Amino acid sequence: MIPKDSISGLSSPTIARAVLSAKLSEIEREVMDIFEQFRDPLLRYALSFGIPVHDAEEVTQEVFLCLFRHLQLRRSRKNLRGWIFRVAHNLALKQLYANQQSYKTTSDRQIAEEHADPSPDPEEQLSLAQRRHRLLAVVKALPEADQGCLRLRAEGLRYREIGAVLGMSLGAVSISLTRSLARLIRADGR
C-alpha cells in the first residue's frame, strides 16, 4: 500500500495511472505510454482527412488496439512512431471511404425519391380503373333513394339534412346508408 503522505502532492489522474500501471503487463504499460504520447497528434492527423470527430476518435482507438496486437505478437518494434501513423493513415482513409459511400448511397436514394414520378404506374392505373368501374356498377344497381343518400352524404350533408332533402326519416336514411356502404365494401373486397 502507498503511504498517504506520499499521495497528497499527486493529482487524481496521476494516482489513477499509478494504480493502473501496477496491474498492467509490460506490453500494456508500453502501449499506455505510447498512447499518452501520440493520442493527440494521431487524432489531429485523422481529423486532417476530413472525417468527423467521433470517427477520428474511433480511428485513434483502433490504432492503439492494432499496436497492442502488434506488440503482443512480438512483431518488429523498429520505428513504432512511423508504424502508428501509417496505421492511422490507412484507417482514416478507410473511414473516409466508408463515409463517402454512405453519403453517396443516401444521396442516390434521396435523389430517386425526389424525382420519383408520383403518378401510379400502368398496373396501378389499370387496377384503379377496374375498382372504380366495379364500385360505380354497384352504385348504379342501388335503388334511387339509396343512390341519393350516398350522393348527399358524399357532399358532406348530415343524416338529418339528407332526410329533409329526400323526405325520408332519420332511421330510413341510416338504414339506406348502412346497406349501401355494406354493398360497396363487399364489392371492393376489402
N, C-alpha and C positions, 0 to 999 in steps of 0.2 A: 504494500500500500504506500502511496505517496504521502509524505508528511504535509499537513495542512499549511504550514508556514511557507513551504516552497511553492505552493499553488497560488497564494494570494496575489502575486505580481503578474500572473499569466491571464490572458484573456480567455474567455469561454471557448471560442473556436480552437485555440491553441491546446487547451486541455482536452477537448474532444478528439483532436487529431492525435495527441499523445496517447490517450487511452485506446483509440482505434488502432494505432500503429503497433501497439503492444500485442494485439491479437492477430495481426496480418502476417502473411507469409512474406518471404523476401521479394518474390515477384510482385505481389500485391503492393508492397511498400514502394517498390521501384515505379510501378505504374501510377500510384498516387502522387509520387514526387514529380513524375513527368507530366501528369495531369495538371498539377498546380502550376507548373512552369509554362505549359503550352496551351492550356484551355482557352485563354483569351485570344492569343494570336490565331489559333485554329478557328475559333468562332468568327473572328473578323474575316479570315480568309474564306470561310464557307459563305459568309454574307456577301462577299465581293462577287459571287456568282449570280446574285440577284434572287436568291431563294428567300422565302420568308424566315423570320427569326426562329419560329418553332422548328422549322425544317433544318436550319443551320445548327440548332442545339442538338437535334437528333443525329445529324452527321457527326458532330463533335463527340457525342457519347459513343457512337458506333466506332469511331476511330480508336478510342481507348479500349473498347471491347476487343477490337481486332489486335491491338497492341498486346493486351493481356494474353490472348490466344497465341500470338506470335512468340512471346517470351515463354509461355508455358510449354510450347512445343520445342523449345531450345533452338530456335532459329537464330539467324545472324543478328548480332547487336550492333553491327557496324552501321554508322550513320543513321541512328534511330530518328533523329530530327528530320532528315530528308525522307525517311520511310513514312513517318507520321503525316507529313504534308502531302506526300504522294497519295496515301490512302484517303486523306481528306479531299484531295483534288478529285479522285475517282468517284468517291461517294457523293460529293457535291454535284458533279456532272450528272451522275445517275439520278439524283433527286431533281435536278433542273429538268432533265429529260422527262421524268415521270410527271412533273408539274405541267410541263408543256403539253404532254399527251392528254392529261386530264383536262386541261383548258381547251385543247382542240376538240376533244370528244364532246365536252359540254357546249362549246361554241357551235359545232356542227349540229348538235341536237337542237339548240336554240334557233339556229337559222332555219332548220327544217320545220320547226314548229311555227315560226313566224311567217314562213312563206307557204305553209300548207294551205291547200285550197279548202275553204270551209264548206263548200257545197258538197252534197252527197255524191258518191261515185255512182256509176251506172247501175250497179247491182242494188244499191240503196234506193236509187230513184225508182227502179222497177218495183222493188218491194213496197215502197211508199205509195206508188200509184195503184198497185193491187189492193193494198189495205184501204186506201181512200175509196176505190170502186166498190169494195165489199161493204164498207160501212154506209156509203151512200145508198146502196141497194137495200140494206136493212132499213134505213130511214124512209125510203120511198115505199117500202112494204108496210110501214106502220099506218094505223088509222090516221085520218086527217087531224083529229083532235090531239093525238099523241105527237104528231109532227109539229103542230102549232105550239104545244107546250115546250118541246125541245128547242124550237127556234127562239121563243121568247126567253127561255132560261139561258140560252147561249148569249142573248143580248144583255143578260145581267138582271133581268126582272126577278123579283121575289115571287114566291108561291101565291101570295095574296094578290099581287098585281097581275100575275098570269090568269088567275081565276076571274079577276074583274074584266080583263080584256076579252077572254074567251067565254065568259058567262058560265064558269064552272065553279063548283065548291072547292074549298081548300083541300079536302080529302081526295076529291077526284083528280086534282092537279098532282097531288102527291103520288097517288096510285099510278097515274099515267106516266109520270117521270121515272118512277121506280121500275115499272115494266119496260119502258123504252130503253133505259140505261142497261138493264139486265140483258136485253136482246143484243145491244151494241157490244157489251162485254163478251158475251158468248160468241158473237160473230168475229170479234177481234182475236179471240183465242188467248187472251192474256189473263 
